Amino acid sequence: MKEDFLHHIWQYKKLDVQKLRTVQGENISILNSGQYLQQSGPDFFNAKVIIGSQTWAGNVEIHVKSSDWYLHSHERDAAYDNVILHVVWEHDAEVMRDDNTEIPVLELKNYADTQVFNSYNKLTSDKTWIYCEKELQSFDSFVLENWKERLFFERLERKALPILNLAKETNNDWEAVLFCFLAKNFGLNTNGTTFYALAKSLPFSIVRKESFEVENLEALFFGKAKLLLEKYEDVYVKDLASRYEYITNKHRLEEVYIDRIEFFRHRPDNFPTIRLSQLAQLYHTHQNLFSKIIEANTVKDIYDIFKVSVSTYWQTHYNFDKESTKKRKALTPSFIDLVIINTIVPFRFAYAKSLGKETSEDLLELLQQLSPEKNSIIEKFKHFKVPVTSAYDTQALLQLKNEYCNHKKCMQCGIGLELLKN
């Protein structure tokens, strides 16, 4: 038995409401179950009940067992002083107020709707992957689509939060914010945090000043990444090291600790050397990248912005001093899609939010133009016949799995509540 199910029973009155009595023997009538807060403090705020002949207004706290009141140390928290009713599945201990009067207790196991209880047990019985996997194929498509839209914007809100925090930290220098989060995206999962730290350690005003020569940007990025410390034979690498020393002295750049760049388990085209060169080319090619990304109306517009490759040296190298077959190494559509999903859409959402503007529908439509992401979670949803046609679908389903299914939050999930209702 989980508390969130008990919350559901109380909130929607899935009870034999005509026969309710406290364990102390008094009749109960529920006039208003209260506002479900889902935050610190009592579970339901401003409820209204009649206990015996007395009408009470105040808060309701819900537990699996009465003794959980003491397990959670509520007796020491003033926020629980106004609890008028303690709703539990099993009563195993008296709970007293400060004035030594007992808080009335409603024991739900004697009154819960049997059908709802059986539905809950069926929903939460062991499955191969997630609780509702067998019901997904026949689930109401209208309810699913509405729930997916909410999931999508929940995920977008979560992704936008660190962007807004950095904007506040940089006094709304949106070019600098964009640079940091693009760098993180270019670093992928393995080097994303390191690339982000690298970008954050560089004042964007310096990136802007040095962007007219791509070699200077490469010198900055490779130097900050500690990739120029060894002695190399190639003239180009020696030139980068020399440029980095000059730029560091000119701008009085401080050395900041950056984690070691990882090459392990990367395909050569995803080597950090290649990604840093592509990032340098992007900022060399576009002097006002922020405004171009904000003003891009279609996926094609964004593809055109990111139509960059590597510098001449990296067309024939993956590592310093090791020549390879010549390859242009342009950003691929699949990589640009990742940038759109993980950086551009959250960034545009955060920027619009900072201005008090509404862009939700535009961003939703943008992701509906992209192919669905490929990963083990999405493959599982496909296996259970959930329609997946775009990146919008995959973002919503990732939010569902990671934030609801993994934490067994069926009672806060649109799918779980609908299955329980039916």
Buried (B, 14 or more C-beta within 10 A) or exposed (E): BBBBBBBBBBBBEBBEEEEBBBBEEBEBEBEEBBEBEEEEBBBBBBBBBBBBEEEBEBBBBBBBBBBBBEEEEBEEEEEBEBBBBBBBBBBEBBBEEEEEEEBBBBBBEBBBBEEBBEBBEEBBEEEEEBBBBBBBEEBEEEBBEEBBBEBBBBBBBEBBEBBBEBBEEBEEBBBBBBBBBBBBBBBBEBBBEBBBBBBBBBBBEBBBEBBEEBBBBBBBBBBBBBBBEEEBEBEBBEBBBEBBEEBBEEBEBEEEEBEEBBBEEBEEBBBBBBBBBBBBBBBBBBEEBBEBBBEBEEBEEBBEBBEBBBBEBBBBBBBBEEEEEEBEBBBEEEBBBBBBBBBBBBBBBBBBBBEEEEBBEEBBEBBEBBEBBEEEBBEBBEEBEBEBEBBBBBBBBBBBBEBBBEEBBBBBBBBBBBBBEE
